[in-house]
Amino acid sequence: MLQIGGLVFLFGCVFGGFIMSGGSVNVIVEAVPHEMMTIGGGALAALLIGGSMYSLKKMGGEAGKIISGPKWKPTDYRDLLCLLFLLTKTMKSKGLIALEAHIERPEESSIFKRYPKIGKDHFALAFICDTLRMMTMSLEDPHQVEAAMEKQLEKHHHEALTTATALQTMADGLPALGIVAAVLGVIKTMGAISEPPEVLGRMIGSALVGTFMGVFLAYGIVGPISVRLKAIVDEEALFYHVIRDILVAHLHGNAAQVSVEIGRSSVPSEAQPTFQQLEEALNNIPPDHG
């Protein structure tokens, strides 16, 4: 809702100021359809030329994030801490064989079933299971495991930023496309140089709408949307950093509760449970009868 309010405020201030200064929106309204066809069409064409089907499909799927915000909420972080507590505790108390049943078939695991939202996130599930699988294969050097996890995180983060990067590229190009539209308008005006001054003035004003639209879209709408989406992706990545920190802490020989407490310190402040809240959540985990 904040983003919708921001857009309303943006249009109100920009066009309200124009009207208050004595400007007439009629010229802008008349010019917008063909200017938007030139500028918006050019921007979309550039996106198609420089993109791929994967990135375009991903862009459509992530549009809702701009309004809804990051995927992971405070309750999800508490669930993650509880999930990793159960897995690391199982590994320490019952051994590798007991853990393998959970990581080889997580969809059947009594532990993963408790936290369905995490289980439905393909990267989170694979990240946890693959790392624990490495541990069961006797890869117990914390530095090697952490390096392998970092590579996975970097790859995932790079791919997650595809849409934000494409939108920022579009924002960078929109002012230039606005100039293209304006130049085409000037060419049209020069072809009608014999017309009266009032007609030429209206045609030049219409041409300048192209420059205005390119700059307005770039810095007022598309650029901020790109920044918003990048911030969301960066915040969502912290969820996976918590996984890394807990599993690495476990490899250093810490008890399950200590490892989870180390992970709690990596949770973003607005979603971070207190020590008491985490302890209560861990104490309230029902016994596993699976």
Steps between C-alpha positions, in 0.01 A plus 500: 500500500791734567611467137149577368486805727839606372384481138189706578715758678745506208230570240329749728816703560636493144178571312350706781801732492474525123132595516555747785765677294244556225584205279236320300492121519315479168825501301642224721183291484488525121869412462518215754358217279748533214789605725440198724486277194841628393663505845325207667514289186867576454575409863310170475668419169842561658399271786404226253821543300727492803307247711403135494178306548619399848558859609173622347296229673676576825427870461128427468507277807676755718275797423290430809803531729510874441176533698513197730862545607747230611379141506633416844317635803602494871310173556692340212831585663383342826392192306839484328683516832279222639547288187878525508498437875316172441733396216825580679371345823404184310844486345672536837278274709392229253783504246531524125277205417203657676563830317524339156135396508404869527735649241463231234119519499415839651144485362443200729698636794308552823732795573459683168124438501471722808615800296328477158586853383872430531452160339332661199797731439712293261826680569465497881415129498785407263743730683431332835488144372804527271712652777397236752561236235858628463542460875378139485765439232770585756562853372540644847742791438291808592699722264448272200129469571464875550682568172269260315195662658624847409526399134142374503380820667682721250356307205146511637525871585634584154209316338248659737619848398423437131172694503634793703803526270279494188274772643799717589634460147160604368498803731845600375381488140164675535635860495681426174185347352318815609749703300439272201127569527566873533729503196235323294254768613739775393545331160123498465487868599769597247292332231219742584716813528260699284221464758401796724699558824219371724493169311881469508500582872252222569703255293825591678326468837376156400853401397643612835252272677720214379802631692281558805350150486838331464648679802180469704467126443870438563547691824144506631375146437728236345818599688333500844329169421840351416646629828202361691533158338875485566443585867243218524739250340782608733275461804373159391862386458555550874269203563751273328790662681342386827505143368870534417591645839317230697640207303855637510465559875384139533811381314714690747369262765243722670190359664178532300364778720827695479510464119144628475582793727789590268254488209250717690756782503496501118123549476402854384416723796134548407450121482740389774344315794635578843699240691194427714269471196734256332541296816121483539460394135758223541339381823159489332611273216283189537679165526569320174284193456588464132 
